Amino acid sequence: MTRHPATERAPRAVRVVVVGATGNVGTSVVQALADDPAVASVVGLARRVPGWRPPKTEWQAVDIEPGGADLVPLFAGADAVVHLAWKFQPTHRPAETWRTNVLGSIRVFDAVAAARVPALVHASSVGAYSPGPKDRTVDESWPTHGWPQAAYTREKAYLERVLDAYEQVHPGIRVVRMRPAFLFKRESASEQRRIFAGRLLPGRLVRPGLVPAVPDLPGLRFQALHTDDAAAAYRAAVIRPVRGPFNLAADPVMDAAVLAGIFDARRLPMPAGPLRAALAAAWRLRLVPASPDLFDAVLRLPLMDCTRAREELGWEARRTSVAAFEEFLSGLRAAEGMDTAPLAAGGTTGRGKRGAALQTAPLGPSAH
């Protein structure tokens, strides 16, 4: 009987290295891998070793930036490397995020090749896509040139080009590019508040009935996904012999009507300009950490078709986008987190209740 390669499982238990293992996505990916009988062990790499101790997992403190530790010995003997590490701040110094996100990622890719790891699973993003339609979905063939003004989308798109060349030079390495929508879970609430909203978002007040209106902006249509559902796709990409890019998103599409229903608020039609100007002023005054250029990018993101993930990964979101977002809001009100540096609970700046400095990791519009 002929078997489709995407339905085959690995013939033996595998060893996986997760780079950026303690953030929003990393913690869910580590847990998903640890729970899979096909995974023998997980090595989690992060800037700071967490207090969290999932099964089958060993931790190493590592900096991927140029001048950091040699990654090749850490990757040696692995069956797959999952690369998730990402820095969102400081948005006022894009050269600093470039050093981690682009140059650090290239170090990871090169070390995968040098250590002869057979599979690389990379966290790309919906943010890598060029501006696209809001009235229909696009598949993985949509151009990935990003939105050039935003550092996040520019860096994600640049790494897509790096991997294009990498696959030509290293055809024996199975490269998978995950392109998830906005990622939410309860435990990521404190981190995402610090990274994107800062002190101006009163978490305890973000509840139905207390938000009077939701801005109904042109282009405000985006997709979301529970981080644990994204992690299930990453796990499948490690185990199954697949290659290439995969869109990941849940239904329904989030828009002003859906958000108004979540907050029990009315919709307020308005142009994007005034809100963008207010955000830009707050960003220049360092009242909010999120750049207005990222706001511009969000309004231009295409909607993604996830057929390929369903057919080749056997994947489908178990939670709706609304459920994922409502769980995040619940975590926001409770100042939820985890015992890792990025996800440290509470706080409005770089420190949580445990006094851990904020370690940036993927979560943004892969927010991720």
Secondary structure, DSSP 8 states (H G I E B T S, - for coil): ----GGG---SS-EEEEEESTTSHHHHHHHHHHHT-TTEEEEEEEESS--S---TTEEEEE---STTS---HHHHTT-SEEEE-------TT-HHHHHIIIIIIHHHHHHHHHHTT-SEEEEE--GGGS-S--SSSEE-TTS-----TTSHHHHHHHHHHHHHHHHHHH-TTSEEEEEEE-EEE-GGGHHHHIIIIIGGG--GGG-STTT--EEEE-TT-EE-EEEHHHHHHHHHHHHHS---EEEEE--SS-EEHHHHHHHHT-EEEE--HHHHHHHHHHHHHTTS-SS-HHHHHHHTT--EE--HHHHHHS----SS-HHHHHHHHHHHHHTT---SSSTT-SS-SSSB-TT--B----S-STT--
